[in-house]
Amino acid sequence: MNRPALTPPDWVFAPVWTVLYLTIAASIMLYYRSTPRPHTGLTSTVLAAHLAANFAWTGLFFGLHSPVAALADILLLDASLVLLITWFWQANRSGMKRWS
């Protein structure tokens, strides 16, 4: 596969993904430590589906060489991410009111 001219060097990916996953872990921790937590059971289900879809994308695109399946996976990731951001934001705002 030919890489576009603006593709970052390979060494950049490891630190960027490390920071990304640490940020995801911190967000999850903050959500589950907040009270009240909106939609706790549903959030756990959507979060599990989101993480599974995240890990599946590489296999779909590079392993199975299926751009259509990878696109469907990205659409699932986008939809679940919108829900998670909304619910994490609501939990954060509720928790922040206690500190005001």
Secondary structure, 3 states (H helix, E strand, C coil): CCCCCCCCCHHHHHHHHHHHHHHHHHHHHHHHHCCCCCCHHHHHHHHHHHHHHHHHHHHHHHHCCCHHHHHHHHHHHHHHHHHHHHHHHHHHHHHHHHHC
